[in-house]
Amino acid sequence: MNTATSVKRRYRGSSTEERRALRRQQLIDAATQIYGEFGYRHSGVKQVCDAAGLTQRYFYESFGHSDELLIACYEQAARQVRELNMAAAEAAGEDRMERSRAMLHAYFAYLREHPQAARLLLVDIRGISPSVDEAIERSLKASSEDMTRALAHPGEHFDEMLQAGILGGVIHIALHWMANDYAQSVEVVTETALKLGASLLE
C-alpha cells in the first residue's frame, strides 16, 4: 500500500467518525427538546429521529435503546449546568457565601432559560431504569464534589449527608418554581435556596 492510499483511508475513517459523531449529537439535541416538551415516556425513537432530520437506522448507529439516548441527554445537560456553576463560582471571588450565591443563581438561570433541559433534568427522570438511576447518582456525586471544590477551605471536608440534603432541597425548590411557571425571579429563588446552602458554611 502506498503512502497516498494510506493517508486517504485514514482521512476517510476520520471523516466517517466525524459524521457519526455529528449525527449522534443531532439526536441528543433533538431528544433533549422532544423529551423536554412531551416527556420521555411519551416520546418515541421515530419522533426524535424526525426532529433530528435523520432516519431511524442512524439512531441504532449510536444507541442500543432509548434509555441510552436519555442518559446521553441527561449527562450533557447536567455537565453544562455544572460547568456554568463552577465558572460562576470562580467569577464571584473568594468569599464563600458569594460563591454559593453565584452557583445557585447560575443554576436557576439555566433552568429558566432552558425549560426543556430543566424538565429533562428534574421531571419524571427517576424510576425509568436502573441505568438511568445510576446516571442520576453519578451526576449528584459530581455536583457534591463540585460543591466541595468551590466552597470548602483547603483540607476541609463537608458532611456528605448534609450536602445530599442541600442538593435535594435545591432540587425541590426548583421543582416547585417550575410547577408555578417560574413565577418568582431568579434572584428571589436564589436567595431562598441560599438559606439551605448557608448551613454548609456555618
Disulfide bonds with the S-S distance in Angstrom:
none
